[in-house]
Amino acid sequence: MMKQTKLTRFNENVLVKYQIYNSIFMTLPFDTINNTGVMLPLFHDICKNGFSTKKNPTEIVESFFKAYQENPTEEDKINLLFRFIQYIERQVVLFDAIEDATFPIVHNMDGVGTIRNSKETAVLENKTEALKKYLEDFKVRVVLTAHPTQFYPGPVLGIITDLTEAIQKNDFLNIKLLLAQLGKTPFFKHEKPTPYDEAISLIWYLENVFYHSIPQIYNYIQSNIFNNQTIDNEIINLGFWPGGDRDGNPFVTTEITLNVAKRLKQTILRNYYRDIRLLKRRLTFNGVEQMISELEKLLFENSFNPENNTLIPLNEFIGKLLKIKETLISKHESLFIDEINDFINKVNLFGYHFASLDIRQDSRVHHTVFSQLVTELQKTGNTLFPENYLELSENNQIEILSKVAGNIDLASFKDEMVIKTLGAIQAIKTIQQNNGERGANRYIISNNQKALNVMETFAMFNLCGFNNNLTVDIIPLFETVDDLENAPKIMEQLYTNRVYKKHLKNRNNKQTVMLGFSDGTKDGGYLMANWAIFRAKELLTEMSRKYDIKVLFFDGRGGPPARGGGKTHQFYASLGPTIENEEIQLTIQGQTISANFGTLDSSQYNIEQLLSAGISNELFSKTNDAMTKNNREIMNDLAVTSYQAYSDFKNHPKFLPYLERISTLNYYAKTNIGSRPSKRSNSSELNFADLRAIPFVGSWSQLKQNVPGFYGVGTALKKYDDNGEFEKVKQLYKDSDFFKALIRNSMMSLTKSFFELTEYMAKDEEFGEFWNIIYNEYLNSKQLILKLLDYTELMQNNPSGKASIQIRENIVLPLLTIQQYALLKIQELQKEEIPNETLIKVYEKMVTRSLFGNINASRNSA
């Protein structure tokens, strides 16, 4: 029998099921308005036809009411539009659940990019020993962040999980009940979550998904690649930002950081307790039963009452488990050896910490804090710093910072930010004592611009009792194009500092450097951001090797290509030999968590894809992965041309007014999906530098213009096309997997664009010219990418991915129309002599509510 294509599997298992279950869903009564489910498909058709005949959103909505409602009042219209929103955001959830349920059918769980496939390739190429050796050091670190790109309330997450299970079993009765429950369960949060609430939301994924999927992968590697031998490497690490990420978030306190760490420990101990109870039912033999009972008692005491603190050190806990394993082998014919092995692996992987809590703060805050700290110490007659310290050159300050140590008293400081910053450092010490060193051993400095930023942080640790025995990695984060260019020089300053070099020696001569894709794209545009990061990685690799330091790259990648996301594993597999790749570390956030890691199957598949990307890059990479001098020049020229186009666009006088008045930028803060403010400063005036990447990219996405994912690409390609040199770019695409990955991810951004939604702006007196600039760049980018790839349509290489995007975009088309209608209504009402503030608030709520479905629908952007 011929094997079905991925697209056929998708159509038969996803599309057909969605049509069946959606028809059931649309007949369920959720509200007092009759036939909402019947009216929505009619509204959808009017939206579709309206845009194809170049009607604007107001004309489309009004024509619907004229055709299907008899003299509706303003209130009737508003109520029905809100009900449509209610249905559509739940249709998105239904589609999510169906994709989750059918994931192992649509995706080949043993195909290219999986661990099984890597192992078989290694056997065929006689590289089994090389694969083993590589896995002894290689790691993938998945870091969950609470950046607000999607947050379903807890009850909705539970419904998605149950719905997924019911769909897998084709349990129609249960599916109908769950759809009814979904229709009645609120999506909208009336209050912003606290950082602790965000942590609880993400711990759900740790407990219900990662706790099972990561050991499953690890167990396979141990038994099939290492022949059941012990591996002295966890291979997969988990990181965690909620409760530790202070960058621009005034709501993260020391107390929240400590409470999140406590909750992480409590959660992992409860998982261990559940597992050990199952083991106890099996290991009923002499010599092991008593040991299992003792460990069960310990876990019970400490997981249900964290104040107990009667846990034995982790190495002793593991020692007892190993003793149980030895007894099973020597006296009980290795009965249930797989079960005890699985448990030992879990304890080795997750320790008492579950996931490492990273702490992050902005360098500008640090600098202000440090200046205040020096001033306050000097006032008390403390001679740690000379009187003229703040006037000294950077080099002289670094020299002094290298030698500073002590144990300053937090109570002696009055400045709130000084207390919060030093409190975070002291919290790390407490967490390491309670959860182990892996509980919190990384401190990230965002917006890092010079070596002084790192040394100020280094000194603060030494002043908080670490005294040159730092069990913490200090990680500079380089984000803007300029900072990326300066990064190698900054790191050389640190590598040549005697004291910092000694610190690195204590950390196994490893230095982690974080690179910000999201802010880099916001600052430099799509091509330049990715190229600047690629070059920075090459130069940092070269610089680090020069000083015998192993550099580890930690990538702040978002979900969509516009934020450095896209097909992540393809990106890592494309980097080639000039970039250090002992570890793949990346942030995972928002809809990327639920889309790529929301179920056991998707989590296992996508972690394996990341592992395989590193393996293939090292062991199976092609000889032409390293860019030729000629190709580098072309890539650089494309990036520079693109950067110039993006910079001109960004400096257009209508750029910020357009974002502020035409897009949904100002509504992100009102959605209550994240604890963090949508910009870094409290200024009422919009400042580009203060804008966070998420609302920036999200606002373009809501307009269906996706500017950060393609702007400048068309201009760069057009330069070569106009000069009759397009073959050079074609050759670059053929030769370079890196360029290939960039173009394919940009193509995804173009696929998700829908300019018909805002085509009415083309004739707008104030913004018409600006809209046309964007639209022309879109047309250029689309046409020339198709020409580059010899395609007739976008995403021709990935029909199932394209089909998924098209269904999602189709579901939210009425939602986008409603959002634009509401935005236009607000503008209209604001122009009135006496604006109706009550009605304006209602339409503002409509815009905010419509954000949810649109955000959640874009989950397949990673």
C-alpha positions in Angstrom: 0.0 0.0 0.0 1.3 3.5 -0.9 2.3 5.6 2.1 0.1 8.6 2.6 1.6 12.1 2.3 1.7 14.3 5.3 -0.9 16.6 3.7 -3.3 13.6 3.1 -2.8 12.5 6.8 -3.5 16.1 7.8 -6.7 16.5 5.7 -8.1 13.1 6.8 -7.3 13.4 10.5 -7.4 17.1 11.2 -9.5 18.8 8.7 -12.3 16.2 8.5 -12.5 15.9 12.3 -12.6 19.7 12.7 -15.5 19.9 10.3 -17.4 17.2 12.1 -16.8 18.5 15.7 -17.2 22.1 14.7 -20.7 21.4 13.3 -21.6 19.9 16.7 -20.1 22.9 18.5 -22.0 25.4 16.3 -25.4 23.9 17.3 -24.8 24.2 21.1 -26.7 27.1 22.8 -24.3 29.1 25.0 -26.2 32.4 25.5 -29.5 34.2 25.3 -29.1 35.1 21.7 -30.7 32.4 19.5 -28.9 30.9 16.5 -25.5 32.6 17.1 -23.9 29.4 15.8 -26.1 29.5 12.7 -25.4 33.2 12.1 -21.5 32.9 12.3 -21.0 31.0 9.1 -23.2 33.5 7.3 -21.1 36.3 8.7 -17.9 34.5 7.7 -19.1 34.3 4.1 -19.9 38.0 4.0 -16.4 38.7 5.4 -14.8 36.5 2.8 -16.8 38.0 -0.1 -16.5 41.5 1.2 -12.7 41.5 1.2 -12.6 39.9 -2.2 -14.7 42.8 -3.5 -12.5 45.4 -1.7 -15.1 46.4 0.9 -13.8 47.8 4.2 -14.6 46.2 7.6 -17.3 48.7 8.4 -19.1 48.1 5.1 -18.8 44.3 5.6 -20.3 44.3 9.2 -23.0 46.8 8.2 -23.9 44.7 5.1 -24.3 41.6 7.3 -26.7 43.3 9.7 -28.6 44.7 6.7 -28.9 41.2 5.1 -29.7 39.1 8.2 -31.1 41.4 11.0 -34.3 43.4 11.0 -33.6 47.0 12.2 -31.1 46.0 14.9 -30.2 48.5 17.6 -26.6 49.4 18.4 -26.9 47.2 21.4 -28.2 44.3 19.4 -25.2 44.6 17.0 -22.7 44.8 19.8 -24.1 41.8 21.6 -24.0 39.6 18.5 -20.5 40.6 17.7 -19.4 39.8 21.2 -21.1 36.4 20.9 -19.2 35.8 17.6 -16.0 36.4 19.5 -17.1 33.9 22.1 -17.6 31.2 19.5 -14.5 31.9 17.4 -12.0 31.9 20.3 -13.4 28.5 21.2 -13.2 27.2 17.6 -9.5 28.0 17.9 -9.3 25.8 21.0 -11.2 23.0 19.3 -8.8 23.1 16.4 -5.8 23.1 18.8 -7.2 20.0 20.5 -7.7 18.2 17.2 -4.1 19.0 16.1 -2.8 17.8 19.5 -4.8 14.6 19.3 -3.7 13.7 15.8 0.0 14.9 16.2 1.5 11.4 16.1 -0.5 10.5 13.1 0.3 13.6 11.0 4.0 13.6 12.1 6.4 10.7 11.7 7.6 10.0 15.3 10.4 7.9 14.0 11.3 9.9 10.9 13.9 12.5 10.0 15.0 14.6 13.0 14.1 12.0 15.6 16.5 10.2 17.9 15.7 6.9 16.4 16.5 8.2 13.0 19.8 9.8 14.3 20.8 6.4 15.8 20.0 4.6 12.6 22.0 7.1 10.5 24.9 6.8 12.9 24.9 2.9 12.4 24.7 3.2 8.6 27.6 5.7 8.5 29.6 3.8 11.1 29.5 6.7 13.6 27.9 5.0 16.6 30.9 5.7 18.9 31.1 9.3 17.7 27.4 9.7 18.5 27.9 8.4 22.0 30.9 10.6 22.5 29.0 13.7 21.3 26.0 12.9 23.6 28.4 12.7 26.6 28.7 16.5 26.4 25.9 17.9 24.3 22.8 19.4 25.9 19.5 21.0 24.9 18.2 23.5 27.3 14.5 24.5 27.0 13.8 27.6 29.0 10.1 28.4 29.6 9.3 32.1 29.8 6.0 33.8 30.7 6.2 36.4 27.9 2.5 37.2 27.1 2.0 35.7 23.6 -0.7 33.3 24.8 -2.1 32.4 28.1 -5.2 30.3 28.4 -6.7 30.4 31.9 -6.0 27.1 33.9 -9.6 25.7 33.4 -9.3 26.1 29.6 -6.0 24.3 29.6 -7.7 21.4 31.5 -10.5 21.3 28.9 -8.0 21.3 26.0 -6.2 18.3 27.6 -9.5 16.4 28.2 -10.8 17.3 24.8 -7.6 16.0 23.1 -7.9 12.7 24.9 -11.6 12.4 24.0 -10.8 13.1 20.3 -8.1 10.5 20.3 -10.7 8.0 21.5 -13.5 9.3 19.2 -15.6 9.6 22.3 -18.5 11.7 20.8 -20.6 11.9 24.0 -17.7 13.2 26.0 -16.6 15.5 23.2 -20.1 17.1 23.1 -20.0 17.6 26.9 -16.5 19.2 26.8 -17.5 21.5 24.0 -20.5 22.6 26.1 -18.2 23.2 29.1 -15.8 25.1 26.8 -18.7 27.3 25.6 -19.5 28.3 29.2 -16.0 28.7 30.6 -14.7 32.3 30.6 -11.5 33.1 28.6 -11.1 36.7 29.6 -9.1 37.5 32.7 -10.5 40.4 34.7 -7.2 41.0 36.5 -3.6 40.8 35.4 -1.8 37.6 36.6 1.0 38.1 39.1 4.4 36.6 38.2 3.6 33.8 40.7 0.3 33.1 38.8 2.3 32.8 35.5 4.7 30.4 37.2 1.8 28.2 38.3 0.5 28.2 34.7 3.8 27.0 33.3 4.5 24.5 36.1 1.4 22.7 34.7 3.5 21.9 31.6 6.4 20.8 33.7 4.3 18.4 35.7 2.0 17.1 33.0 4.2 17.1 30.0 8.0 17.5 30.5 8.1 15.2 33.6 7.1 12.4 31.3 8.5 13.3 27.8 12.1 14.1 28.8 12.8 10.9 30.7 11.2 8.9 27.8 13.8 10.4 25.4 16.6 10.0 27.9 15.6 6.3 28.6 15.7 5.6 24.9 19.2 7.2 24.5 20.5 5.3 27.5 19.2 1.9 26.4 19.6 2.1 22.6 22.8 4.3 22.3 24.6 3.7 25.6 23.6 0.0 26.1 22.1 0.8 29.5 25.3 2.3 30.9 25.2 5.4 33.1 25.5 8.6 31.2 27.3 11.4 33.0 25.2 14.1 31.3 21.6 15.0 31.7 21.4 15.8 27.9 18.1 17.7 28.4 17.8 20.6 30.9 14.8 22.7 31.8 15.0 26.4 32.6 12.3 28.7 34.0 11.8 32.5 33.9 8.5 33.3 35.7 9.3 34.7 39.1 12.9 35.3 38.2 12.7 37.6 35.2 12.9 41.1 36.5 13.7 42.9 33.3 11.1 45.7 33.1 8.8 43.8 35.5 8.3 45.8 38.7 6.0 43.1 40.1 8.7 40.4 40.6 9.9 40.5 44.2 12.4 38.5 46.2 9.4 36.9 48.0 7.9 35.8 44.7 11.3 34.4 43.5 11.6 32.3 46.7 8.0 31.2 46.5 8.3 30.0 42.9 11.5 28.1 43.8 9.6 26.5 46.7 6.7 25.6 44.4 9.0 24.0 41.8 10.6 21.8 44.5 7.2 20.9 46.0 5.9 19.9 42.6 8.8 17.7 41.7 8.6 16.0 45.1 4.9 15.3 44.6 5.6 13.8 41.2 8.3 11.6 42.8 5.9 10.6 45.5 3.3 9.5 43.0 5.9 7.4 41.2 7.4 5.9 44.3 4.0 4.8 45.5 3.6 2.8 42.2 7.1 1.4 42.7 6.2 0.3 46.2 3.3 -1.7 44.8 5.8 -3.7 42.6 8.9 -3.9 44.8 7.5 -6.0 47.5 10.7 -8.1 48.0 13.0 -8.7 50.9 15.8 -6.1 51.1 14.0 -3.4 49.0 10.6 -3.0 50.5 11.9 -1.2 53.6 14.1 1.2 51.6 11.3 2.1 49.3 9.0 2.8 52.3 11.6 5.1 53.9 11.9 7.1 50.7 8.1 7.3 50.3 7.8 8.6 53.8 10.4 11.3 53.2 8.8 12.4 49.9 5.3 12.5 51.5 6.5 14.7 54.4 8.4 17.2 52.2 6.0 17.4 49.3 2.9 18.1 51.3 4.5 20.2 54.0 7.5 22.0 52.5 8.3 23.6 55.9 9.3 20.1 57.1 12.8 20.1 55.5 13.6 16.5 56.5 14.9 15.6 53.0 18.3 13.9 52.7 20.9 15.4 50.3 20.1 14.5 46.7 23.3 12.4 46.2 22.2 10.3 49.3 18.7 9.9 47.8 20.1 8.7 44.5 22.5 6.4 46.4 19.6 4.7 48.1 17.9 4.2 44.7 21.0 2.7 43.2 21.2 0.3 46.2 17.6 -0.8 45.5 18.6 -1.3 41.8 21.7 -3.4 42.8 19.5 -5.6 45.1 17.0 -6.2 42.3 19.9 -7.3 40.0 21.7 -9.5 42.5 18.8 -11.0 44.4 15.6 -10.6 42.4 16.4 -11.5 38.8 16.3 -7.8 37.7 12.5 -7.7 38.2 11.1 -4.2 37.5 14.5 -2.9 36.6 13.1 -0.7 33.8 10.8 1.0 36.4 13.6 1.7 38.9 15.9 2.9 36.1 13.2 5.3 34.9 12.8 6.7 38.4 16.6 7.1 38.9 16.8 9.0 35.6 14.0 11.3 36.6 15.8 12.1 39.9 19.1 12.7 38.0 17.3 14.9 35.5 15.1 17.0 37.8 16.9 16.8 41.1 15.0 18.8 43.9 14.7 21.8 41.6 12.6 20.5 38.6 13.7 23.5 36.4 16.5 26.0 37.0 15.1 29.4 37.9 17.0 32.1 35.9 17.3 35.6 37.3 17.3 38.5 34.7 17.7 42.3 35.0 18.4 45.2 32.7 22.0 46.6 32.7 20.7 50.1 33.1 18.9 49.2 36.3 22.1 47.5 37.5 24.2 50.6 36.8 21.8 52.9 38.6 21.7 50.4 41.5 25.4 50.1 41.7 26.0 53.9 41.6 23.4 54.2 44.5 25.1 51.3 46.4 28.5 52.9 46.1 27.1 56.3 47.2 25.3 54.8 50.2 28.4 52.8 51.3 30.6 55.9 51.0 28.1 57.8 53.2 28.6 55.3 56.0 32.4 55.6 55.8 32.9 52.3 54.1 36.2 52.3 52.2 35.4 49.5 49.7 35.2 52.1 47.0 37.4 55.2 46.6 35.7 58.6 46.8 36.1 59.3 43.1 35.0 55.8 42.0 32.0 57.0 39.9 34.3 59.5 38.0 36.9 56.8 37.1 37.3 55.3 33.6 35.6 52.0 32.8 39.0 50.2 32.9 39.7 51.6 36.4 36.3 50.8 37.7 36.6 47.2 36.4 40.0 46.9 38.2 38.3 47.9 41.5 35.3 45.7 40.9 37.5 42.7 40.3 38.8 42.9 43.9 35.7 43.9 45.8 34.3 41.3 48.2 32.5 41.2 51.5 29.1 40.6 53.1 27.1 43.9 53.1 24.0 44.2 55.2 20.9 44.7 53.1 19.1 46.4 56.0 21.5 49.3 55.8 20.2 50.4 52.4 17.1 52.6 51.9 16.7 52.7 48.1 14.0 50.2 47.0 15.7 49.1 43.7 19.0 48.5 45.6 17.1 46.3 48.1 15.3 44.4 45.3 18.4 43.8 43.2 20.6 42.6 46.1 17.6 40.7 47.5 17.5 38.7 44.2 21.2 37.8 44.6 20.6 36.7 48.2 17.6 34.7 47.0 19.9 32.7 44.7 22.0 31.7 47.7 18.8 30.5 49.6 17.5 28.6 46.6 20.8 26.8 46.1 20.7 25.7 49.8 17.1 24.4 49.5 16.9 23.1 45.9 20.5 22.4 45.1 22.9 24.5 42.9 20.9 23.8 39.8 17.9 25.4 41.4 19.2 28.9 40.5 22.6 29.3 39.0 22.3 31.8 36.1 22.0 35.5 36.2 21.2 37.2 32.9 22.0 40.9 32.2 19.8 42.2 29.4 20.8 45.1 27.2 24.4 44.4 28.0 26.5 47.0 26.3 30.0 46.8 28.0 32.2 44.7 30.1 31.5 47.0 33.1 27.9 45.7 33.1 29.1 42.2 33.7 31.7 43.2 36.3 29.2 45.3 38.3 27.0 42.2 38.6 30.1 40.1 39.4 30.9 42.5 42.2 27.4 42.5 43.6 27.5 38.8 44.0 30.9 39.1 45.8 29.4 41.8 48.1 26.5 39.5 48.9 28.6 36.8 50.5 29.7 34.7 47.5 33.3 36.1 48.0 34.9 35.0 44.7 33.3 31.5 45.0 30.5 32.1 42.5 28.3 29.1 42.0 26.5 31.2 39.4 27.0 31.8 35.7 26.8 35.5 34.8 25.3 35.8 31.3 25.4 39.0 29.2 22.5 39.4 26.8 23.3 41.2 23.5 20.3 42.4 21.7 20.7 45.4 19.3 22.7 45.3 16.1 25.4 47.6 17.6 25.6 45.5 20.8 26.0 42.3 18.7 28.9 43.9 16.8 30.6 44.9 20.1 30.0 41.5 21.8 33.4 39.9 20.9 35.4 42.9 22.1 33.4 43.0 25.4 34.0 39.3 26.0 37.7 39.6 25.3 37.9 42.3 28.0 36.3 39.8 30.4 38.5 36.8 29.3 41.6 38.9 29.9 40.5 40.0 33.3 42.5 37.8 35.8 39.8 37.5 38.4 36.9 36.9 35.9 39.1 34.3 34.1 39.6 32.5 37.5 35.8 32.5 38.0 35.4 30.9 34.6 38.0 28.3 35.5 35.8 27.4 38.5 32.8 27.1 36.0 34.7 24.5 33.9 35.9 27.3 31.5 32.5 27.7 30.1 30.8 31.1 29.3 27.2 31.4 28.4 26.3 34.3 26.1 22.6 35.2 25.4 21.6 36.7 22.1 18.2 38.4 21.7 16.5 37.5 18.5 13.2 39.4 19.3 14.7 42.7 20.2 17.4 42.3 17.4 14.6 41.9 14.8 12.7 44.9 16.3 16.0 46.9 16.1 17.5 45.8 12.8 14.9 44.1 10.8 14.6 40.4 9.9 17.7 39.7 7.7 20.1 41.9 9.5 19.1 40.7 13.0 19.6 37.0 12.0 22.9 37.8 10.1 24.2 39.9 12.9 23.6 37.1 15.4 25.2 34.6 13.0 28.3 36.7 12.7 28.4 37.5 16.4 28.3 33.8 17.1 31.1 33.1 14.7 33.3 35.9 16.2 32.4 34.9 19.8 33.3 31.3 19.0 36.6 32.4 17.5 37.4 34.8 20.4 36.4 32.2 23.1 38.5 29.4 21.5 41.5 31.8 21.5 41.3 32.0 25.3 40.4 28.3 25.8 36.9 29.1 26.8 33.9 27.0 25.6 31.2 29.5 24.7 27.6 28.4 25.0 24.9 30.3 23.1 21.5 30.9 24.7 19.0 32.2 22.2 16.1 34.4 23.1 13.9 33.1 20.4 10.2 34.0 20.2 7.4 32.0 18.5 7.0 33.6 15.1 9.8 34.2 12.6 9.4 37.9 13.3 10.7 37.3 16.8 13.5 34.9 15.8 11.4 31.8 15.9 10.1 29.9 12.9 11.3 26.3 12.3 13.8 26.3 15.1 15.4 22.9 14.6 16.1 23.7 10.9 17.8 26.9 12.0 20.1 25.1 14.4 20.9 22.4 11.9 22.0 25.1 9.5 24.7 26.8 11.5 27.7 24.9 10.3 31.2 24.3 11.8 32.3 27.9 12.6 29.8 28.2 15.5 30.2 26.5 18.8 27.4 24.0 19.3 28.0 22.0 22.4 24.6 23.2 23.7 21.4 24.4 22.2 19.8 26.8 24.7 16.6 28.7 23.8 13.6 30.4 25.3 10.2 28.9 24.6 7.2 31.1 25.2 3.5 31.8 24.8 1.8 29.8 22.0 5.1 28.0 21.2 4.9 26.2 24.5 1.4 24.9 23.9 2.0 24.3 20.2 5.4 22.5 20.3 5.4 21.2 23.9 1.8 21.1 25.0 1.3 17.3 24.8 3.6 14.3 25.4 3.8 13.5 21.7 4.6 17.1 20.5 7.0 17.7 23.4 8.9 14.5 22.6 9.0 15.1 18.9 10.2 18.7 19.2 12.8 18.1 21.9 14.1 15.3 19.7 14.2 17.6 16.7 16.4 20.0 18.7 18.7 17.2 19.8 19.0 15.9 16.3 19.7 19.4 14.9 22.8 19.5 17.1 23.8 15.9 16.3 23.4 16.4 12.5 25.4 19.6 12.6 28.3 17.9 14.3 28.2 14.4 12.8 26.2 14.4 9.6 26.7 17.9 8.2 27.6 18.4 4.6 31.0 19.8 3.7 29.5 22.9 2.1 27.9 24.0 5.3 30.6 26.6 5.9 29.9 29.7 3.8 32.3 30.6 1.0 33.9 34.1 1.0 31.7 35.0 -2.0 28.5 33.8 -0.4 29.3 35.7 2.8 29.7 38.9 0.8 26.3 38.4 -0.8 24.7 37.5 2.5 26.2 40.6 4.1 25.1 42.8 1.2 21.6 41.5 1.4 21.5 42.1 5.2 22.9 45.7 4.9 20.5 46.5 2.1 17.6 45.1 4.1 18.8 47.0 7.2 18.8 50.3 5.3 15.3 49.7 4.0 14.0 48.7 7.5 15.8 51.7 9.1 14.3 54.2 6.6 10.9 52.6 7.2 11.3 52.8 11.0 12.3 56.5 10.8 9.3 57.4 8.7 7.4 60.1 10.5 4.2 58.0 10.4 5.8 54.9 11.8 5.0 55.5 15.5 1.7 57.3 14.9 0.5 54.3 12.7 1.4 51.8 15.5 -0.2 53.9 18.2 -3.4 54.9 16.4 -4.0 52.2 13.7 -2.7 49.0 15.3 -3.7 47.3 18.6 -0.4 48.2 20.3 -2.2 50.2 23.1 -4.6 47.3 23.8 -1.9 44.7 24.7 -1.6 46.2 28.2 -5.3 45.8 28.7 -5.5 42.1 27.8 -4.4 40.8 31.2 -2.5 37.9 29.7 0.9 38.8 31.2 2.2 40.4 34.4 4.7 42.5 32.6 4.0 46.1 31.4 4.0 46.4 27.6 6.8 48.9 27.6 9.9 49.4 29.8 9.3 53.0 30.9 6.3 54.7 32.5 6.4 57.5 30.0 3.0 58.4 28.5 4.7 59.2 25.2 5.5 56.3 22.8 9.2 55.7 22.5 10.5 53.0 20.1 13.4 52.1 22.4 11.1 51.3 25.3 8.7 49.2 23.2 8.8 45.5 24.0 9.3 43.1 21.1 6.1 41.1 21.9 3.5 43.9 21.6 5.5 45.4 18.7 5.5 42.2 16.7 2.0 41.2 17.9 0.5 44.5 16.7 1.8 43.9 13.2 0.4 40.4 13.4 -3.0 41.6 14.5 -3.1 43.9 11.4 -2.1 40.8 9.4 0.8 42.8 8.0 3.7 40.8 9.8 6.2 43.6 8.9 9.1 42.4 11.2 9.1 39.0 9.5 9.7 40.2 5.9 10.3 44.0 5.7 13.6 44.6 3.8 13.8 41.1 2.3 12.0 42.2 -0.9 14.2 45.4 -1.2 17.4 43.3 -0.7 16.4 40.7 -3.3 15.2 43.4 -5.7 18.6 45.0 -5.8 20.1 41.8 -7.3 17.1 41.3 -9.6 17.4 44.8 -11.0 21.1 44.4 -11.5 20.7 41.1 -13.4 22.5 39.2 -10.6 19.6 37.2 -9.2 21.5 34.0 -10.0 24.0 34.9 -7.3 21.2 34.9 -4.7 19.9 31.6 -6.1 23.4 30.1 -5.7 23.5 31.4 -2.1 20.1 29.7 -1.4 21.4 26.5 -2.9 24.7 26.5 -1.0 23.7 27.9 2.4 21.3 26.0 4.8 21.4 29.2 7.0 20.0 31.4 4.2 17.6 28.7 3.3 16.2 28.6 6.8 15.8 32.4 6.9 14.0 32.6 3.6 11.6 29.7 4.5 10.8 31.3 7.9 10.2 34.7 6.2 7.9 32.9 3.8 5.8 31.7 6.7 5.4 35.4 7.8 4.2 36.3 4.3 1.8 33.4 4.3 0.1 34.7 7.4 -0.3 38.2 6.0 -3.7 39.4 4.7 -3.5 42.9 3.4 -7.1 42.8 2.2 -8.1 43.4 5.8 -6.6 46.9 5.9 -6.7 47.7 2.1 -9.2 50.5 3.0 -6.2 52.4 4.4 -4.6 52.8 1.0 -6.7 55.8 0.4 -6.5 57.2 3.9 -5.5 60.9 3.9 -3.0 60.6 6.7 -1.8 57.0 6.5 -2.4 55.9 2.9 1.1 56.5 1.7 2.6 54.7 4.7 0.3 51.7 4.2 1.3 51.5 0.5 5.0 51.4 1.5 4.3 48.3 3.6 2.1 46.7 0.9 4.7 47.2 -1.9 7.4 45.7 0.3 5.1 42.7 0.9 4.4 42.3 -2.8 8.2 42.6 -3.7 9.1 40.1 -0.9 6.5 37.6 -2.0 7.2 37.8 -5.7 11.0 37.6 -5.3 10.9 34.7 -2.8 8.7 32.8 -5.2 11.2 33.5 -8.0 14.2 32.6 -5.7 12.6 29.2 -4.9 11.0 28.6 -8.3 7.6 28.2 -6.5 4.2 29.2 -7.8 2.8 29.7 -4.3 4.2 30.4 -0.8 5.1 27.4 1.5 4.9 25.0 -1.5 7.5 22.9 0.3 5.3 22.4 3.4 1.7 21.8 2.2 0.5 20.4 5.6 1.9 23.4 7.5 0.3 25.7 5.0 -3.0 23.9 5.3 -2.9 24.3 9.1 -2.2 28.1 8.8 -5.0 28.5 6.2 -7.6 26.8 8.5 -6.5 28.9 11.5 -6.6 32.1 9.4 -10.0 31.1 8.0 -11.3 30.6 11.6 -10.2 34.0 12.8 -11.2 36.0 9.6 -14.5 37.2 11.2 -12.6 38.0 14.4 -10.1 40.2 12.5 -13.0 41.9 10.8 -14.8 42.6 14.1 -11.5 44.0 15.5 -11.0 46.4 12.6 -14.6 47.4 12.7 -14.3 48.2 16.4 -11.1 50.2 15.8 -12.8 52.2 13.1 -15.8 52.8 15.3 -13.5 54.1 18.1 -11.9 56.6 15.6 -15.3 57.7 14.4 -16.6 58.2 17.9 -13.5 60.1 19.0 -14.1 62.7 16.2 -17.5 63.6 17.4 -18.0 67.0 19.1 -19.0 65.2 22.4 -17.5 61.7 22.3 -19.7 59.0 23.8 -17.1 57.7 26.3 -19.3 54.8 27.4 -19.7 53.5 23.8 -15.9 54.0 23.2 -15.2 51.8 26.2 -17.5 49.1 24.8 -15.7 49.0 21.4 -12.3 49.1 23.2 -13.3 46.0 25.1 -14.3 44.4 21.7 -10.8 45.1 20.4 -9.2 43.7 23.5 -11.4 40.6 23.5 -10.7 39.9 19.8 -6.9 40.0 20.6 -7.2 36.6 22.4 -8.4 34.4 19.5 -6.0 36.1 17.1 -3.0 35.5 19.4 -4.0 31.9 20.2 -4.7 31.1 16.6 -1.1 31.7 15.6 0.3 28.9 17.7 1.9 27.0 14.7 4.4 29.8 14.1 7.3 28.0 15.6 
